[in-house]
């Protein structure tokens, strides 16, 4: 059983506001240590569920947060700046077969614009709301879409209660582990790290076991052509995002990305968000 794990920081238990998620903050090392703890819990659960190959994609910020020596030795870790960002390493094999049997999302968070999700955003601070097929969604949705295009189902998502509610609508087959309750975008009531890790370990084991049973997990798919819409804070951000191919400016601060398939639409969307995010 081949398992791919994407680990973010904002949804980790004990991380309640955005400052500790920055390397410049004095509390960052403590937040990174909590991130390592939940990552190891997911690895341990995956192994208990039958995993034989595990790749961890460090998916937060500069994407070099996890100290390799602190991770479970059974896993490999993919770190550094990657063109495919949070879904790097999960592309189909050269023979067209899926590279992994199941994906686990650890430390994830609610979408941009969510009123109570802890540190809610979508990739950067530029979008105020992001939509797939007309429905608001966040990183969990877009990442699951691209993994689905690669034949990989999402079996586990961990984070706060707002995230769990959103994921129930988009990925109802996935295990959902709540490690904290959001009290607005800069506050949360977290479980003790030991309790959080225990829940994640159990959830990861269930997810991997279920991946081995036909029909337990599904791929996230939407109808084609695929449409992704992004609302931005200011018009200038939308100006920059709209310059990419297959992008359409809609209204004052909205950009719509069209694609004949999920990968094409996602590539335009990701490029647009990155361009919009360079605006001072």
PENOR-V361509 format. One record per residue. RES is the residue in one letter. PHI is phi as a letter, one per 20 degrees, with the letter a starting at -180 (* if undefined). Layout:
# PENOR-V361509
((RES | PHI) (RES | PHI))
This chain:
# PENOR-V361509
((X | *) (X | e) (X | c) (X | d) (X | c) (X | d) (X | c) (X | d) (X | d) (X | f) (X | e) (X | f) (X | f) (X | n) (X | e) (X | d) (X | b) (X | f) (X | g) (X | f) (X | e) (X | e) (X | f) (X | f) (X | e) (X | f) (X | e) (X | g) (X | g) (X | f) (X | f) (X | f) (X | f) (X | f) (X | f) (X | f) (X | g) (X | f) (X | f) (X | f) (X | f) (X | f) (X | f) (X | f) (X | f) (X | f) (X | f) (X | f) (X | e) (X | o) (X | f) (X | d) (X | b) (X | c) (X | d) (X | d) (X | e) (X | f) (X | d) (X | d) (X | l) (X | f) (X | m) (X | b) (X | e) (X | e) (X | f) (X | g) (X | f) (X | e) (X | e) (X | g) (X | f) (X | f) (X | d) (X | e) (X | c) (X | d) (X | c) (X | o) (X | f) (X | c) (X | g) (X | e) (X | l) (X | f) (X | d) (X | f) (X | n) (X | d) (X | f) (X | g) (X | f) (X | f) (X | e) (X | n) (X | e) (X | g) (X | f) (X | b) (X | e) (X | b) (X | d) (X | c) (X | d) (X | d) (X | m) (X | e) (X | b) (X | f) (X | f) (X | g) (X | n) (X | f) (X | f) (X | c) (X | f) (X | f) (X | l) (X | f) (X | a) (X | c) (X | m) (X | c) (X | e) (X | f) (X | f) (X | e) (X | b) (X | c) (X | c) (X | c) (X | l) (X | n) (X | d) (X | f) (X | b) (X | c) (X | g) (X | g) (X | f) (X | f) (X | f) (X | f) (X | f) (X | f) (X | f) (X | f) (X | f) (X | e) (X | n) (X | d) (X | e) (X | e) (X | d) (X | b) (X | c) (X | c) (X | r) (X | e) (X | f) (X | f) (X | f) (X | g) (X | f) (X | f) (X | f) (X | g) (X | e) (X | e) (X | c) (X | f) (X | e) (X | e) (X | f) (X | c) (X | d) (X | e) (X | d) (X | a) (X | d) (X | f) (X | c) (X | o) (X | f) (X | c) (X | b) (X | b) (X | d) (X | e) (X | f) (X | f) (X | g) (X | f) (X | f) (X | f) (X | f) (X | f) (X | f) (X | f) (X | g) (X | f) (X | f) (X | f) (X | f) (X | f) (X | f) (X | f) (X | f) (X | f) (X | f) (X | e) (X | d) (X | g) (X | n) (X | f) (X | d) (X | c) (X | e) (X | e) (X | c) (X | c) (X | f) (X | d) (X | f) (X | e) (X | c) (X | c) (X | d) (X | c) (X | e) (X | d) (X | f) (X | c) (X | f) (X | f) (X | f) (X | f) (X | g) (X | f) (X | f) (X | f) (X | e) (X | f) (X | g) (X | m) (X | d) (X | c) (X | f) (X | c) (X | m) (X | f) (X | c) (X | d) (X | c) (X | d) (X | d) (X | d) (X | b) (X | f) (X | b) (X | f) (X | f) (X | f) (X | f) (X | f) (X | f) (X | f) (X | f) (X | f) (X | f) (X | f) (X | f) (X | f) (X | f) (X | f) (X | f) (X | e) (X | f) (X | f))
